[in-house]
């Protein structure tokens, strides 16, 4: 897997990302071109048109994201609309997503952990990268796991703020709110959980998803989003916050249970947590290996009806300011490395 380090202005950061991950960005475009054609019947030119629809909001509210995506485009030899399309891929396929992820956070008086198995189509595996971004100035340094071409995803920053993502299927998309993956970047640009929360509350999120925001001092808060509203799901009295891939709370729109195993996985991760005396990187990592209800387990595998499996697992120690990443299913051989912003 490719590990990329970027620094400088937003454009320079994007240009380095694009240049270093040129082949993987081409792979991401090829993968999503086929994915969107299959799931939404949209050709890539039509997908680019959808991406272009987000430009007015982004140019007025987050011009630095447009600059960075322009850098990615120039560095990789792609057009800006294609890079925007990658970054709003959740919104384009909001009604037909099929990734299943299990996330948990646990805050105690002396620790703060955030963890996730990221499950997605196996074909996208070669296009996953780790991206280290030194933005200089007042913004934190970021180290995250992402798909090549996407400027926001799952990881942590030098201020001890971490973020995870769960896909959710519910109708609706808003061109006047922050696209899901750019909302993740907004969290990673924040110096505290409170700052990140306020940024998402201000604009809202453009499509359905669940975002867990956590830091090393205050623990976690879950933002269960649709294109129409956000319902917050703070950590419970034990400092625990968990989620999978369905709407748990009531919203202005009803979600669809696109993965029948989502409630089962949510119950299972909560059951596993109850068996632990306290959170540690080791016992959380063991929970992410769980194969009950295989192949649609927390530790997901390709089955007869799905090509989705766990592509990486991540356990963040937000007080230590680092994360352990295991590529592939956590019970199988694969690269292991540290994220350290």
PLY file of the C-alpha trace (Angstrom):
ply
format ascii 1.0
element vertex 341
property float x
property float y
property float z
element edge 340
property int vertex1
property int vertex2
end_header
0.00 0.00 0.00
1.18 3.51 -0.80
2.08 5.92 2.03
2.07 9.58 0.98
3.23 12.69 2.84
2.07 16.14 1.73
2.72 19.66 2.98
2.27 23.28 1.97
-0.71 25.25 0.68
-3.99 23.46 -0.07
-3.10 23.40 -3.77
0.42 22.11 -3.10
-0.91 19.41 -0.79
-3.38 18.29 -3.44
-0.77 18.37 -6.18
1.57 16.11 -4.17
-1.31 13.75 -3.42
-2.27 13.64 -7.09
1.26 13.15 -8.35
2.21 10.42 -5.86
-1.10 8.54 -6.20
-1.62 9.05 -9.93
-2.09 5.36 -10.70
-4.33 4.77 -7.68
-6.51 7.79 -8.58
-6.95 6.34 -12.06
-7.91 3.10 -10.30
-10.46 4.89 -8.10
-12.05 6.56 -11.13
-12.20 3.25 -12.99
-13.73 1.51 -9.97
-16.38 4.17 -9.32
-17.14 4.59 -13.02
-18.16 0.93 -13.12
-19.82 1.12 -9.70
-22.00 4.12 -10.56
-22.90 2.69 -13.95
-24.02 -0.53 -12.32
-25.84 0.97 -9.35
-27.19 4.30 -10.61
-27.06 3.91 -14.42
-25.02 7.13 -14.60
-22.15 7.38 -17.06
-18.92 9.01 -15.84
-19.71 12.30 -17.69
-23.08 12.33 -15.90
-21.34 11.60 -12.60
-19.02 14.57 -13.23
-22.07 16.76 -13.80
-23.44 15.73 -10.39
-20.09 16.54 -8.79
-20.11 19.94 -10.46
-23.38 20.70 -8.69
-21.51 20.95 -5.37
-19.07 23.59 -6.62
-21.12 26.71 -5.72
-21.43 25.65 -2.06
-17.82 24.53 -1.81
-16.43 27.64 -3.49
-18.35 29.90 -1.11
-17.94 27.92 2.13
-14.81 25.77 1.71
-12.68 27.27 -1.08
-9.57 25.58 0.33
-11.13 22.18 -0.45
-11.66 23.22 -4.06
-8.02 24.38 -4.21
-6.80 21.06 -2.83
-8.98 19.06 -5.20
-7.73 21.18 -8.11
-4.21 20.29 -7.00
-5.14 16.59 -6.93
-6.57 16.95 -10.43
-3.51 18.71 -11.80
-1.07 16.36 -10.08
-2.83 13.27 -11.42
-3.65 14.64 -14.86
-7.41 14.45 -14.27
-10.11 17.10 -14.52
-11.46 18.84 -11.41
-14.98 17.49 -11.88
-13.73 13.91 -11.73
-11.91 14.56 -8.45
-14.98 16.28 -6.99
-17.03 13.27 -8.09
-14.74 10.97 -6.10
-15.09 13.20 -3.03
-18.89 13.23 -3.27
-19.17 9.55 -4.14
-21.43 8.93 -1.14
-23.87 11.57 -2.34
-23.89 10.29 -5.93
-24.76 6.77 -4.83
-26.57 7.77 -1.62
-29.50 5.47 -2.33
-27.46 2.44 -3.34
-24.43 2.14 -1.08
-23.46 -1.33 0.08
-20.48 -0.87 2.43
-20.83 -2.20 5.97
-18.65 -0.84 8.75
-18.60 -1.27 12.52
-17.32 1.61 14.65
-16.82 2.09 18.38
-15.39 4.67 20.75
-14.70 4.33 24.48
-13.61 7.09 26.84
-12.56 6.47 30.44
-10.87 8.70 32.98
-7.44 7.69 31.68
-7.96 6.62 28.06
-9.79 7.48 24.84
-10.06 5.00 21.96
-11.79 5.20 18.58
-11.86 2.18 16.26
-13.42 0.82 13.10
-13.43 -1.96 10.55
-13.84 -0.32 7.14
-15.76 -2.63 4.81
-16.11 -1.96 1.10
-15.90 -3.67 -2.27
-12.77 -5.80 -2.50
-11.94 -4.38 -5.95
-11.07 -0.99 -4.40
-8.30 -2.47 -2.24
-5.37 -1.43 -4.51
-6.50 2.20 -4.38
-6.40 2.66 -0.61
-3.61 4.95 0.61
-2.41 6.42 3.88
-2.18 10.19 3.62
-0.13 12.39 5.97
-0.94 16.10 5.58
1.10 18.88 7.20
-0.99 22.00 6.66
1.17 24.38 8.67
-0.21 27.47 10.37
-3.14 27.03 12.73
-4.51 23.78 11.26
-3.61 20.41 12.78
-1.48 17.84 10.98
-3.58 14.94 9.68
-2.84 11.26 9.19
-5.68 9.29 7.65
-6.67 6.26 5.65
-8.42 7.19 2.43
-9.19 6.17 -1.12
-6.85 7.78 -3.66
-8.27 11.10 -4.77
-10.43 11.64 -1.67
-9.17 14.43 0.60
-11.09 13.31 3.69
-11.81 9.97 5.34
-10.93 7.98 8.50
-8.09 8.93 10.84
-6.80 11.40 13.42
-4.94 14.67 13.76
-2.19 16.21 15.88
-4.79 17.79 18.19
-5.98 14.33 19.23
-9.22 14.47 17.24
-10.30 11.30 15.42
-13.15 10.42 13.09
-14.83 7.29 11.69
-17.59 6.76 9.13
-20.55 4.41 8.73
-22.53 4.41 5.48
-26.32 4.62 5.82
-28.98 4.31 3.14
-31.67 6.96 3.21
-33.15 9.05 0.38
-32.10 12.64 -0.21
-29.07 14.72 -1.14
-28.46 18.42 -0.47
-26.17 20.58 -2.61
-26.08 23.25 0.10
-24.50 21.06 2.81
-21.08 19.48 3.35
-20.58 16.26 1.36
-19.96 13.32 3.66
-16.25 12.79 2.99
-15.51 16.51 3.14
-17.33 16.56 6.48
-14.76 13.99 7.64
-11.98 16.32 6.49
-13.66 19.18 8.34
-13.50 17.12 11.53
-9.82 16.40 10.92
-9.17 20.11 10.37
-10.55 20.83 13.84
-8.58 21.34 17.04
-11.22 19.75 19.31
-14.35 17.67 19.23
-16.40 20.77 20.05
-14.96 22.72 17.11
-15.73 19.83 14.74
-19.26 19.47 16.06
-19.99 23.15 15.60
-18.73 23.07 12.01
-21.06 20.20 11.09
-23.99 21.76 12.94
-23.49 25.00 11.03
-23.89 23.55 7.54
-25.27 20.04 7.96
-24.20 16.98 5.96
-25.32 16.41 2.37
-26.38 12.76 2.62
-27.05 9.93 5.03
-24.15 8.62 7.10
-22.98 8.27 10.68
-19.86 10.16 11.75
-18.20 9.48 15.10
-16.15 12.43 16.36
-13.84 11.87 19.31
-10.87 13.47 21.04
-8.50 12.55 23.81
-10.09 14.68 26.51
-13.89 14.66 26.07
-14.56 11.34 24.36
-17.04 10.90 21.51
-20.25 12.11 19.97
-22.05 10.41 17.10
-23.64 12.47 14.33
-26.35 10.39 12.64
-27.01 12.36 9.47
-29.46 12.52 6.62
-29.71 15.16 3.92
-32.45 16.77 6.01
-31.22 16.65 9.60
-28.64 15.54 12.14
-29.49 13.63 15.31
-26.65 13.55 17.80
-25.87 10.35 19.69
-23.50 11.21 22.55
-21.46 8.57 24.34
-23.38 6.79 27.09
-22.73 6.98 30.83
-19.92 4.45 30.43
-18.20 6.64 27.82
-19.13 4.32 24.93
-20.44 5.20 21.47
-21.15 2.52 18.83
-22.73 2.41 15.38
-23.09 0.28 12.26
-25.10 0.92 9.05
-28.70 1.84 9.81
-30.55 4.79 11.27
-30.96 4.17 14.98
-32.79 7.42 15.78
-35.91 8.99 14.25
-35.34 11.44 11.37
-37.31 13.55 8.91
-36.80 10.73 6.42
-36.85 6.98 6.95
-33.76 4.93 6.22
-33.60 1.56 4.49
-32.01 -1.47 6.09
-29.74 -2.19 3.12
-27.61 -4.58 5.17
-29.76 -6.97 7.19
-26.78 -7.75 9.40
-26.33 -4.13 10.59
-28.49 -4.43 13.76
-26.87 -7.80 14.48
-23.37 -6.31 14.27
-24.40 -3.39 16.47
-25.72 -5.76 19.14
-22.60 -7.90 18.82
-20.06 -5.08 19.27
-22.00 -3.88 22.32
-21.96 -7.41 23.72
-18.21 -7.69 23.19
-17.60 -4.35 24.90
-19.56 -5.49 27.95
-17.12 -8.37 28.36
-14.14 -6.01 28.63
-12.99 -4.61 31.95
-11.54 -1.53 30.27
-10.60 -0.36 26.78
-7.15 -1.19 25.49
-5.77 -1.27 21.96
-5.40 -5.03 22.30
-8.92 -5.92 23.43
-10.56 -3.50 20.99
-8.46 -5.02 18.23
-9.65 -8.46 19.28
-13.28 -7.30 19.07
-12.68 -6.20 15.47
-11.62 -9.79 14.66
-15.02 -11.19 15.66
-16.56 -13.56 13.10
-19.95 -14.33 14.61
-22.54 -14.49 11.80
-19.74 -15.05 9.24
-19.34 -13.94 6.45
-21.43 -10.85 7.35
-19.64 -10.41 10.66
-17.86 -7.48 12.28
-14.83 -9.02 10.57
-16.55 -9.18 7.18
-15.66 -11.48 4.28
-16.74 -11.79 0.67
-19.80 -14.02 0.37
-22.09 -15.38 -2.32
-24.22 -12.21 -2.39
-21.60 -9.53 -1.79
-18.05 -8.58 -2.80
-17.72 -6.39 0.31
-15.26 -7.32 3.03
-13.16 -5.64 5.71
-10.42 -3.80 3.80
-8.69 -2.40 6.88
-9.13 -2.08 10.62
-7.97 0.90 12.65
-7.62 1.43 16.40
-6.86 5.00 17.46
-5.41 5.86 20.86
-6.37 9.53 20.96
-4.46 10.30 24.15
-1.28 8.82 22.71
-1.98 10.54 19.39
-1.45 7.46 17.24
-3.33 4.65 15.52
-2.61 1.07 14.52
-3.82 0.05 11.09
-4.10 -3.52 9.84
-4.70 -3.91 6.11
-7.14 -6.60 5.01
-9.29 -8.68 7.31
-7.83 -8.50 10.84
-7.57 -12.29 11.10
-5.58 -12.64 7.88
-2.08 -11.67 6.80
-1.64 -8.05 5.81
0.45 -4.93 6.29
0.45 -3.40 9.78
1.60 0.17 10.41
1.09 3.24 12.57
-0.59 6.54 11.83
1.17 9.34 13.66
0.14 12.92 12.74
0 1
1 2
2 3
3 4
4 5
5 6
6 7
7 8
8 9
9 10
10 11
11 12
12 13
13 14
14 15
15 16
16 17
17 18
18 19
19 20
20 21
21 22
22 23
23 24
24 25
25 26
26 27
27 28
28 29
29 30
30 31
31 32
32 33
33 34
34 35
35 36
36 37
37 38
38 39
39 40
40 41
41 42
42 43
43 44
44 45
45 46
46 47
47 48
48 49
49 50
50 51
51 52
52 53
53 54
54 55
55 56
56 57
57 58
58 59
59 60
60 61
61 62
62 63
63 64
64 65
65 66
66 67
67 68
68 69
69 70
70 71
71 72
72 73
73 74
74 75
75 76
76 77
77 78
78 79
79 80
80 81
81 82
82 83
83 84
84 85
85 86
86 87
87 88
88 89
89 90
90 91
91 92
92 93
93 94
94 95
95 96
96 97
97 98
98 99
99 100
100 101
101 102
102 103
103 104
104 105
105 106
106 107
107 108
108 109
109 110
110 111
111 112
112 113
113 114
114 115
115 116
116 117
117 118
118 119
119 120
120 121
121 122
122 123
123 124
124 125
125 126
126 127
127 128
128 129
129 130
130 131
131 132
132 133
133 134
134 135
135 136
136 137
137 138
138 139
139 140
140 141
141 142
142 143
143 144
144 145
145 146
146 147
147 148
148 149
149 150
150 151
151 152
152 153
153 154
154 155
155 156
156 157
157 158
158 159
159 160
160 161
161 162
162 163
163 164
164 165
165 166
166 167
167 168
168 169
169 170
170 171
171 172
172 173
173 174
174 175
175 176
176 177
177 178
178 179
179 180
180 181
181 182
182 183
183 184
184 185
185 186
186 187
187 188
188 189
189 190
190 191
191 192
192 193
193 194
194 195
195 196
196 197
197 198
198 199
199 200
200 201
201 202
202 203
203 204
204 205
205 206
206 207
207 208
208 209
209 210
210 211
211 212
212 213
213 214
214 215
215 216
216 217
217 218
218 219
219 220
220 221
221 222
222 223
223 224
224 225
225 226
226 227
227 228
228 229
229 230
230 231
231 232
232 233
233 234
234 235
235 236
236 237
237 238
238 239
239 240
240 241
241 242
242 243
243 244
244 245
245 246
246 247
247 248
248 249
249 250
250 251
251 252
252 253
253 254
254 255
255 256
256 257
257 258
258 259
259 260
260 261
261 262
262 263
263 264
264 265
265 266
266 267
267 268
268 269
269 270
270 271
271 272
272 273
273 274
274 275
275 276
276 277
277 278
278 279
279 280
280 281
281 282
282 283
283 284
284 285
285 286
286 287
287 288
288 289
289 290
290 291
291 292
292 293
293 294
294 295
295 296
296 297
297 298
298 299
299 300
300 301
301 302
302 303
303 304
304 305
305 306
306 307
307 308
308 309
309 310
310 311
311 312
312 313
313 314
314 315
315 316
316 317
317 318
318 319
319 320
320 321
321 322
322 323
323 324
324 325
325 326
326 327
327 328
328 329
329 330
330 331
331 332
332 333
333 334
334 335
335 336
336 337
337 338
338 339
339 340
